[in-house]
Amino acid sequence: MFNNKFITYWVVILPIFAVILTSFILTSKFISFEKKEFEDNRENMRNYYINNLKDNIKNRIDRTVNLIETNSINIKKEEKRHLKNIVNIGYKTIETTYNLHKNSSYDIIIKEIRKRLEPLRFYDNASGYFFIIDLNNKVLMQPQKPEHTNKTLTHIQDSNGKYIIQSLTNIAKTKGEGYDTWSWYKENSDLKKMKEKIGYIKVFKPLNLYIGTAIYNEDIEEKIKYEAIKLLDISSYGKTDYIFAIEQNGRVLTHKNKSMVNKDFKTFSKIEQDIITNILEKAKNEDGEFITYTPTSFNIGKNLSEKISFVKTIKSLNWTIGTGLYTTSLEQDLANKQKRLTEELSEAINNIIIISLVLSIFLVVIMAYIAINIHQKLSDYEDELSLKNATLKELNDNLEGKVLKQVKKMREKDDILFQQSKLASMGEMIGNIAHQWRQPLSTISTVASGIKLQNELGINDSKSINESLDAIVKNTKTLSQTIDDFRNFFKKDKTKIDFKIEDTIERVLTLMQATLKMKNITVVKDIDSCKFYGLENELTQALLNILNNAKDALLLSNEEEKYIFITVKDNNKELIIKIKDNANGIDPKIINRVFEPYFTTKFSSNGTGIGLYMTQSIIVKNMNGKIKVSNKEYEYKKQKFSGAEFEIVLRKNT
């Protein structure tokens, strides 16, 4: 047994050890938490920087694409206005010439108009000129094709099958002026291929003619591309950030590295070809896409790292443009941030360790003080404890005797109740036996009287005597079996045995057979064949009590057809026995009290109130099972019935 000093030693040491261990664990946890927080912050910071970088370059490209697309639309509108202004200038020239020579002949006026307008050329590539056609489709002036002059060319078609002069004349006649599109051969280019043009015409009514001019769409596209390249060239964001543009065939249009501009990408290194191919492929995404690579063609700094770019296609130009940011500055910023975070982490860990040490020392001092007080208290309680132990031992000795005495009384009470339950059923059983014996006794009496009568008449023979004696023996066995069943029912045998549940139920029904038959009560069985290990006699008592209750309830009911249903199901783990009747059930107000001792709904002369109480005791206490009662509604032979259902659940192999 531990002495006082040993206990005091552990009372002092264990708390101090617990404080130090707890302090160590908490400090480790705090440090681990801080390190995890550091890692999370570092990762979140990197993601924040990367996402911020991506947002910036994506916004730059989106703004540039929108600017170029808007500029393209504006240039097309401006060129159309320019066409109209040029035609108005030519129209003014025709009007002035006409006013000067209106007294002259038509041919002279046309000749003067040609003299003034035919030599005129406009646009940077001098591809612009005036043409004049009368309202009968006769060409009066076409500087590009002099051989067409003074010819009616209604049959001329462009590459799409459009009758060019007919279309222009139709606009002149219906609208007086307007725009039209067609294809025509361009000077200083492939004369075998027509190219799209957009033109504007205006009618001069005094001479029944219209003047017009046109511009090739490719010239407008070239101007748009020229302006777009100028815009991209001046778009820069710091020393290392720029916008590049690449045609779909891989030709570089603009780049910070001027040696790459206007060159076929196939002349570049294999790495650069792969980068451009990847850029063109990623840019096919309608919303654009990010791409990460290491540039080799343009070294901006010694510490150049990867580049994150955003690429997108300008649909109107069929160009891919992109921009990116080198991660050199990003990595530097991250390194600085991580350095600060590391310093903060070290400071936090040092603070945690200092606080932990101070707190541990404080707690150790407190625990030592408490331990000294505990030691004093233990000394005080030791004597008191010895005294109380002696008192407690005396009380325990007395209590054990009282408990045994009380348990004995309770067992005697249960035995008395059990015997009372059996005695209460004896009247029922005697009545059953009387009914069971009535038929065999009647048969024996009849056969004996027959033998006597035959003997008096002298007509007895050995065969009839043997048959009569066999009948008497058979009925005598029936009487003997009834006595055996009655005797087995009242045995005080609580030995567990293996028995067939269907045989047990048949024996119970045999004891009640005559009474049930006399009262016109039909028993409907649905029983699984199975063996059970348990107290057969006690289960017989429980089943007999439930069946007697069902019988009594049916006798009080107004049902013409009286039924008792017995169902037994075996699910390998449990045996489930259900017994129900069609006596309309138990009053819901009292259904929860039917298992109480001495509770009965019968007249005092007909019931004791201990049958179902003992049934519950047998099932729950003696057989470790469960029993419950409920009112059920059901159908049988297409008729609806209601009645009380008792359900017994017995665990197998217990």
C-alpha positions in Angstrom: 0.0 0.0 0.0 1.3 3.5 -0.9 2.5 5.5 2.0 1.9 9.2 2.5 5.4 10.3 1.4 5.1 8.3 -1.8 1.7 9.9 -2.6 3.0 13.4 -1.8 6.0 12.8 -4.1 3.8 12.0 -7.0 1.3 14.7 -6.2 4.2 17.2 -6.6 6.0 15.6 -9.5 3.0 14.6 -11.8 1.4 18.1 -12.0 4.7 19.7 -12.7 5.5 17.1 -15.4 1.9 17.6 -16.8 2.4 21.4 -16.9 5.8 21.1 -18.7 4.4 18.5 -21.1 1.3 20.5 -21.8 3.4 23.7 -22.3 5.6 21.8 -24.7 2.7 20.4 -26.7 0.9 23.8 -26.8 4.1 25.5 -27.8 4.7 22.9 -30.6 1.1 23.4 -31.7 1.4 27.1 -31.8 4.6 27.0 -33.7 3.2 24.4 -36.2 0.1 26.7 -36.6 2.3 29.7 -37.2 4.4 27.8 -39.8 1.2 26.6 -41.6 -0.1 30.1 -41.5 3.2 31.3 -43.0 3.0 28.7 -45.8 -0.6 29.6 -46.5 0.2 33.3 -46.6 3.1 32.7 -48.9 1.0 30.7 -51.3 -1.9 33.2 -51.1 0.4 36.0 -51.7 1.9 34.3 -54.7 -1.5 33.5 -56.1 -2.6 37.1 -55.5 0.4 38.5 -57.3 0.0 36.1 -60.2 -3.8 36.8 -60.5 -3.2 40.5 -60.3 -0.5 40.2 -63.0 -2.9 38.2 -65.2 -5.7 40.7 -64.7 -3.4 43.6 -65.7 -2.2 42.0 -68.9 -5.6 40.7 -69.9 -7.1 44.1 -69.4 -4.4 45.7 -71.5 -5.1 43.3 -74.4 -8.9 43.6 -74.1 -8.6 47.4 -74.2 -6.2 47.2 -77.1 -8.5 44.8 -79.1 -11.5 47.1 -78.4 -9.5 50.1 -79.4 -8.3 48.5 -82.7 -11.8 47.2 -83.5 -13.3 50.6 -82.8 -10.6 52.3 -84.9 -11.3 49.9 -87.7 -15.0 50.7 -87.7 -14.2 54.4 -87.6 -11.7 54.2 -90.5 -14.3 52.3 -92.6 -16.9 55.0 -91.9 -14.4 57.7 -92.6 -13.4 56.2 -95.9 -17.1 56.0 -96.9 -17.5 59.7 -96.0 -14.3 60.4 -97.9 -15.7 58.7 -101.0 -18.8 60.8 -100.8 -16.8 64.0 -100.4 -14.6 63.1 -103.5 -17.8 62.5 -105.6 -19.2 65.8 -104.4 -16.0 67.5 -105.6 -16.3 65.8 -109.0 -20.0 66.7 -109.1 -19.2 70.3 -108.4 -16.7 70.3 -111.2 -19.3 68.9 -113.6 -21.8 71.5 -112.4 -19.3 74.3 -113.0 -18.3 73.0 -116.4 -21.9 72.7 -117.4 -22.7 76.2 -116.4 -19.7 77.5 -118.4 -20.7 75.6 -121.6 -24.4 75.0 -121.3 -25.0 76.7 -124.6 -22.6 74.3 -126.3 -23.5 70.9 -127.6 -23.7 67.8 -125.3 -20.6 66.3 -126.8 -18.5 69.5 -126.2 -19.7 69.7 -122.6 -18.8 66.0 -122.0 -15.4 66.6 -123.6 -14.7 69.5 -121.3 -15.8 67.5 -118.3 -13.4 64.7 -119.3 -10.6 67.2 -119.8 -11.0 68.3 -116.2 -11.7 65.0 -114.4 -10.0 62.3 -116.4 -6.4 63.1 -115.3 -7.3 63.3 -111.6 -5.9 60.5 -109.3 -6.3 60.2 -105.5 -5.3 58.0 -102.6 -1.7 57.3 -101.6 -1.4 54.6 -104.2 -3.2 56.7 -106.9 -5.7 53.9 -107.3 -8.6 56.4 -107.2 -10.2 57.9 -110.2 -13.6 59.3 -111.4 -15.9 57.4 -113.8 -19.0 58.9 -115.6 -21.9 56.9 -117.0 -25.2 58.1 -118.5 -28.6 56.7 -117.4 -28.7 54.5 -120.4 -25.6 52.6 -119.2 -23.3 54.2 -121.7 -19.8 54.7 -120.3 -18.8 58.4 -120.9 -15.4 58.2 -119.0 -13.4 55.4 -117.4 -9.7 56.4 -117.1 -8.7 52.8 -116.1 -10.2 51.3 -119.2 -10.2 54.0 -122.0 -11.5 51.4 -124.5 -14.8 51.3 -122.6 -15.5 55.0 -123.4 -18.7 55.7 -125.4 -19.8 52.0 -125.1 -22.9 50.6 -123.5 -21.7 47.9 -121.2 -24.7 46.4 -119.5 -23.2 43.0 -119.8 -20.1 43.6 -117.7 -20.1 41.3 -114.6 -17.8 41.0 -111.6 -16.4 37.7 -110.2 -19.6 37.2 -108.2 -21.8 37.5 -111.4 -23.0 41.0 -110.5 -23.9 43.3 -113.4 -21.9 46.3 -112.3 -23.2 49.1 -114.5 -26.8 47.9 -114.3 -26.6 48.0 -110.5 -25.0 51.5 -110.4 -27.6 52.9 -112.9 -30.4 51.4 -110.9 -29.2 53.3 -107.7 -28.9 56.5 -109.8 -32.4 56.2 -111.2 -34.1 55.2 -107.9 -32.1 57.1 -105.2 -30.2 59.7 -107.1 -27.0 58.9 -105.2 -25.7 56.1 -102.9 -23.1 53.4 -102.2 -22.6 50.1 -104.0 -20.0 47.3 -103.8 -18.5 45.2 -106.6 -15.3 43.5 -107.7 -12.9 44.9 -110.3 -9.3 44.5 -111.5 -6.7 46.6 -109.7 -3.9 48.3 -111.5 -0.4 47.2 -110.6 -1.6 43.9 -109.3 -2.7 40.5 -110.5 -5.0 41.4 -113.5 -6.5 37.9 -113.5 -8.1 38.4 -110.1 -10.9 40.8 -109.3 -10.8 42.5 -105.9 -13.7 44.0 -103.9 -14.4 47.7 -104.1 -16.9 50.1 -102.4 -18.1 53.0 -104.5 -20.3 56.1 -104.4 -22.3 57.6 -107.3 -24.3 60.8 -107.7 -26.7 61.8 -110.6 -26.2 65.1 -112.5 -29.7 65.5 -113.8 -29.1 68.3 -116.4 -27.0 65.8 -118.4 -28.7 62.6 -117.4 -25.5 61.1 -116.1 -23.9 60.1 -112.8 -20.4 60.5 -111.6 -18.7 58.0 -109.2 -15.5 56.8 -107.7 -14.5 53.7 -105.6 -11.8 52.4 -103.3 -10.6 48.9 -103.0 -11.4 47.2 -99.7 -7.9 45.9 -99.4 -6.7 49.5 -99.4 -9.0 50.3 -96.5 -7.7 47.1 -94.8 -4.1 48.2 -95.3 -4.9 51.6 -93.8 -6.5 49.9 -90.8 -3.5 47.6 -90.4 -1.1 50.5 -90.7 -3.0 52.4 -88.1 -3.2 49.3 -85.8 0.6 48.7 -86.1 1.2 52.4 -85.3 -1.0 52.0 -82.2 0.8 48.8 -81.1 4.2 50.3 -81.6 3.5 53.1 -79.3 1.8 50.9 -76.7 4.3 50.1 -74.0 4.2 49.6 -70.3 7.6 50.2 -68.8 10.9 49.0 -70.1 10.1 45.4 -70.6 6.4 45.3 -71.3 5.1 45.6 -74.9 2.4 44.4 -77.2 3.3 42.0 -80.1 1.2 41.1 -83.2 1.5 38.0 -85.4 -0.4 37.1 -88.6 -2.1 33.7 -88.8 0.7 32.6 -91.2 3.2 33.3 -88.4 4.7 36.5 -89.8 5.6 38.9 -87.0 4.0 42.3 -87.5 5.3 44.2 -84.5 7.6 43.3 -81.7 10.1 44.9 -79.3 12.8 43.0 -81.1 12.8 44.8 -84.5 14.9 42.0 -86.1 11.8 39.7 -86.0 9.4 42.1 -87.7 8.0 41.2 -91.2 9.9 37.9 -91.1 8.5 34.4 -91.6 8.6 32.6 -88.3 10.0 29.5 -90.0 13.4 31.4 -90.2 13.5 31.6 -86.4 15.0 29.0 -84.0 13.1 25.8 -83.2 12.2 27.2 -79.7 10.9 30.5 -81.1 8.9 28.6 -83.8 7.3 26.4 -81.0 6.5 29.5 -79.0 4.8 31.3 -81.9 2.9 28.1 -82.9 1.6 27.7 -79.3 0.6 31.4 -79.2 -1.4 31.1 -82.4 -3.1 27.9 -81.2 -4.0 29.4 -77.7 -5.4 32.6 -79.4 -8.1 30.6 -81.1 -10.0 30.7 -77.9 -12.7 33.4 -78.4 -12.0 35.0 -75.0 -8.3 34.7 -75.3 -6.0 32.6 -73.2 -2.9 32.8 -70.9 0.4 31.2 -71.9 3.6 30.9 -70.0 7.0 30.5 -71.7 10.6 31.6 -71.5 11.5 34.1 -74.3 14.9 33.6 -76.0 14.8 36.2 -78.9 14.9 39.3 -76.8 16.9 39.4 -73.6 15.9 42.4 -71.5 17.9 41.7 -68.5 20.5 39.3 -67.1 18.0 37.8 -64.6 15.2 37.2 -67.1 12.7 34.6 -66.0 9.5 33.1 -67.3 7.0 35.4 -69.1 3.2 35.2 -68.5 1.4 36.4 -71.6 -2.2 36.8 -72.6 -3.0 36.3 -76.3 -6.2 37.0 -78.3 -7.3 37.2 -81.9 -8.5 40.4 -83.5 -11.2 39.0 -85.7 -11.5 41.9 -88.1 -7.8 41.7 -88.9 -7.2 38.0 -88.2 -4.2 38.9 -86.1 -3.1 37.5 -82.9 -1.9 40.1 -80.4 -0.5 39.6 -76.9 1.4 41.1 -74.1 3.0 39.7 -71.0 5.0 40.4 -67.9 8.2 38.9 -66.9 8.1 37.2 -63.5 11.5 38.6 -62.5 10.1 41.6 -60.6 7.3 39.3 -59.3 9.8 36.9 -57.9 11.8 39.7 -56.3 8.7 41.1 -54.7 7.7 37.7 -53.5 11.2 37.1 -52.1 11.0 40.5 -50.2 7.5 39.6 -48.8 8.6 36.1 -47.8 11.7 37.6 -46.1 9.4 39.8 -44.0 7.0 37.0 -43.3 10.0 34.8 -42.2 11.2 37.5 -39.9 7.6 37.9 -38.5 7.4 34.1 -38.1 10.7 33.9 -36.2 9.6 36.8 -33.9 6.2 35.1 -33.3 7.9 31.8 -32.4 10.3 33.5 -30.0 7.4 35.3 -28.3 5.5 32.0 -28.0 8.5 30.3 -26.5 9.1 33.1 -24.0 5.5 33.3 -23.0 5.4 29.5 -22.7 8.4 29.4 -20.4 7.1 32.2 -18.2 3.7 30.6 -18.0 5.2 27.2 -17.2 7.4 28.6 -14.4 4.4 30.4 -13.0 2.3 27.2 -13.1 5.1 25.1 -11.6 5.3 27.5 -8.6 1.5 27.4 -8.2 1.4 23.6 -8.5 4.3 23.2 -5.9 2.3 25.4 -3.5 -0.8 23.4 -4.1 1.1 20.1 -3.7 2.3 21.2 -0.2 -1.3 22.0 0.8 -2.4 18.7 -0.6 0.2 16.9 1.4 -1.1 18.5 4.6 -4.7 17.7 3.7 -3.8 14.1 2.9 -2.3 13.7 6.4 -5.6 15.1 7.9 -7.8 12.9 5.8 -5.8 9.7 6.3 -6.9 9.2 9.9 -10.5 10.2 9.0 -10.5 7.8 6.1 -9.4 4.9 8.3 -12.2 5.6 10.7 -14.8 5.9 7.9 -13.5 2.7 6.3 -14.2 0.8 9.4 -17.7 2.3 9.6 -18.3 1.5 6.0 -17.2 -2.1 6.3 -19.7 -2.6 9.1 -22.5 -1.0 7.0 -21.6 -3.1 4.0 -21.8 -6.3 6.1 -25.2 -5.3 7.4 -26.3 -4.2 3.9 -25.3 -7.5 2.2 -27.6 -9.4 4.6 -30.4 -7.0 4.0 -30.1 -7.2 0.3 -30.0 -11.0 0.3 -33.1 -11.1 2.5 -34.9 -8.6 0.3 -34.0 -10.5 -2.9 -35.2 -13.7 -1.3 -38.5 -12.0 -0.5 -38.9 -10.7 -4.1 -38.1 -14.1 -5.5 -40.7 -15.7 -3.2 -43.2 -13.1 -4.3 -42.5 -13.8 -8.0 -42.9 -17.5 -7.3 -46.2 -16.9 -5.5 -47.4 -14.7 -8.4 -46.3 -17.3 -10.9 -48.2 -20.0 -9.0 -51.2 -17.7 -8.7 -51.1 -17.2 -12.4 -51.0 -20.9 -12.9 -53.8 -21.5 -10.4 -55.8 -18.7 -12.0 -55.5 -20.6 -15.2 -56.5 -23.9 -13.5 -60.2 -23.2 -13.8 -59.8 -22.6 -17.5 -57.7 -25.8 -17.8 -60.1 -27.9 -15.9 -62.9 -26.7 -18.1 -60.8 -27.5 -21.1 -60.0 -30.9 -19.8 -63.7 -31.6 -19.1 -64.5 -30.7 -22.7 -61.6 -32.7 -24.0 -62.7 -35.8 -22.0 -66.4 -35.5 -22.9 -66.1 -37.0 -26.4 -63.7 -39.9 -25.6 -65.8 -40.9 -22.5 -68.9 -40.8 -24.5 -67.3 -43.1 -27.2 -66.0 -45.6 -24.5 -69.5 -45.7 -22.9 -71.2 -46.3 -26.3 -68.8 -49.1 -27.2 -69.1 -50.8 -23.8 -72.9 -50.7 -24.0 -72.7 -52.2 -27.5 -70.6 -55.1 -26.3 -73.0 -55.7 -23.4 -76.0 -55.6 -25.7 -74.4 -57.9 -28.2 -73.5 -60.3 -25.4 -77.1 -60.4 -24.1 -78.4 -61.1 -27.6 -75.7 -63.8 -28.1 -74.4 -62.2 -31.3 -70.9 -61.4 -30.2 -68.0 -62.5 -32.3 -64.3 -62.1 -31.8 -63.8 -59.6 -34.7 -66.5 -57.1 -33.4 -65.2 -57.5 -29.8 -61.6 -56.7 -30.9 -62.7 -53.7 -32.9 -64.7 -52.4 -29.9 -61.8 -53.0 -27.5 -59.4 -51.1 -30.0 -61.8 -48.1 -29.9 -61.8 -48.2 -26.1 -58.0 -48.3 -26.0 -57.6 -45.5 -28.5 -59.9 -43.2 -26.6 -58.2 -44.2 -23.3 -54.9 -43.0 -24.8 -56.5 -39.7 -25.7 -57.6 -39.3 -22.0 -54.1 -40.2 -20.8 -52.4 -37.7 -23.2 -54.7 -35.0 -21.9 -53.6 -35.8 -18.4 -49.9 -35.7 -19.4 -50.4 -32.3 -21.1 -52.1 -30.9 -18.0 -49.4 -32.3 -15.7 -46.5 -30.9 -17.9 -48.2 -27.5 -17.8 -48.0 -27.3 -14.0 -44.4 -28.6 -13.7 -41.9 -26.2 -12.0 -39.2 -27.0 -14.5 -36.9 -24.0 -15.5 -34.4 -26.1 -17.4 -33.6 -24.7 -20.9 -34.0 -27.3 -23.7 -34.2 -27.4 -27.5 -37.8 -27.6 -28.7 -39.8 -27.1 -31.8 -41.9 -24.0 -31.6 -44.6 -25.4 -33.7 -45.0 -28.4 -31.3 -45.2 -26.1 -28.3 -48.0 -24.1 -29.9 -49.8 -27.3 -30.9 -49.7 -28.5 -27.3 -51.1 -25.1 -26.1 -53.9 -25.3 -28.7 -54.6 -29.0 -27.7 -55.3 -27.9 -24.1 -57.7 -25.2 -25.4 -59.1 -27.1 -28.4 -62.4 -28.2 -26.9 -63.2 -24.7 -25.5 -62.3 -22.9 -28.7 -64.4 -25.4 -30.8 -67.4 -25.0 -28.4 -67.2 -21.2 -28.6 -66.9 -21.3 -32.4 -63.4 -19.6 -32.4 -61.2 -20.4 -35.4 -57.5 -20.4 -35.1 -55.5 -19.3 -38.2 -51.8 -20.4 -38.1 -48.8 -19.2 -40.1 -45.8 -20.8 -38.4 -42.2 -21.2 -39.6 -40.8 -24.5 -38.6 -37.8 -23.9 -36.4 -36.0 -25.0 -33.2 -35.5 -22.8 -30.2 -33.4 -23.2 -27.1 -35.2 -21.9 -24.0 -37.7 -22.5 -21.2 -40.5 -24.4 -23.0 -42.9 -24.7 -20.1 -42.7 -21.0 -19.3 -43.2 -20.0 -22.9 -46.3 -22.4 -22.9 -47.7 -20.5 -19.8 -47.1 -17.1 -21.6 -48.8 -18.2 -24.8 -51.7 -19.8 -22.9 -52.3 -16.5 -21.0 -52.4 -14.5 -24.2 -54.7 -17.0 -26.0 -57.1 -17.0 -23.0 -57.2 -13.2 -23.0 -58.0 -13.3 -26.8 -60.7 -15.9 -26.2 -62.3 -13.9 -23.4 -62.2 -10.7 -25.5 -63.9 -12.6 -28.5 -66.6 -13.9 -26.2 -67.5 -10.3 -25.2 -67.5 -9.0 -28.8 -70.4 -9.0 -31.2 -68.4 -10.5 -34.1 -70.2 -13.4 -35.8 -67.0 -14.9 -37.1 -64.4 -15.1 -34.3 -60.7 -15.5 -35.2 -57.4 -15.9 -33.4 -54.3 -15.5 -35.7 -51.0 -17.0 -34.7 -47.9 -16.0 -36.8 -44.3 -17.2 -36.1 -41.4 -15.9 -38.2 -37.7 -16.9 -37.9 -35.2 -14.4 -39.3 -32.2 -16.5 -38.0 -31.4 -13.9 -35.3 -34.8 -13.6 -33.7 -38.0 -15.5 -33.3 -41.1 -13.3 -33.7 -44.4 -14.5 -32.4 -47.6 -12.5 -33.1 -51.0 -13.3 -31.7 -54.0 -11.2 -32.7 -57.8 -11.4 -32.6 -60.7 -9.6 -34.2 -62.4 -8.5 -31.0 -62.1 -4.8 -31.9 -59.0 -4.0 -29.8 -58.2 -2.6 -26.4 -59.4 0.8 -25.2 -56.5 3.2 -26.0 -56.9 4.8 -22.6 -55.9 1.5 -20.8 -53.7 -0.3 -23.4 -50.5 0.9 -21.7 -51.6 -0.6 -18.4 -52.4 -4.2 -19.4 -49.1 -5.5 -18.1 -49.5 -4.0 -14.7 -50.1 -6.5 -11.8 -53.7 -6.9 -10.6 -55.0 -4.7 -13.4 -58.0 -6.3 -15.1 -61.0 -5.2 -17.2 -62.9 -8.4 -16.3 -65.4 -8.7 -13.4 -63.7 -9.6 -10.1 -65.1 -13.2 -10.4 -63.6 -13.7 -13.8 -60.1 -12.3 -13.6 -57.2 -11.7 -11.2 -55.1 -9.2 -13.3 -51.8 -11.2 -13.0 -51.9 -13.3 -16.2 -50.4 -10.6 -18.5 -48.1 -9.3 -15.8 -46.6 -12.8 -15.4 -46.5 -13.2 -19.2 -44.3 -10.1 -19.4 -42.1 -11.3 -16.5 -41.6 -14.7 -18.3 -40.7 -13.1 -21.7 -38.6 -10.2 -20.4 -36.9 -11.5 -17.2 -36.8 -15.2 -17.7 -36.3 -15.4 -21.5 -34.5 -12.1 -22.1 -37.1 -11.1 -24.8 -39.5 -8.3 -25.6 -43.3 -8.1 -25.6 -45.6 -5.3 -26.7 -49.3 -4.9 -27.4 -51.0 -2.7 -30.0 -54.3 -2.3 -31.8 -54.3 -3.4 -35.5 -56.5 -3.1 -38.5 -56.2 -5.8 -41.2 -58.1 -7.8 -43.9 -58.8 -11.5 -43.9 -60.8 -13.2 -46.7 -61.7 -9.7 -48.1 -63.2 -8.7 -44.8 -61.8 -5.8 -42.6 -61.2 -6.6 -39.0 -59.6 -4.9 -36.0 -58.2 -6.3 -32.8 -55.4 -6.4 -30.2 -52.0 -7.8 -31.4 -49.4 -9.2 -28.9 -45.9 -9.4 -30.4 -43.2 -11.4 -28.7 -39.5 -11.1 -29.9 -37.1 -13.8 -28.6 -33.4 -13.7 -29.4 -32.0 -17.0 -30.6 -29.0 -18.8 -29.2 -29.2 -16.9 -25.8 
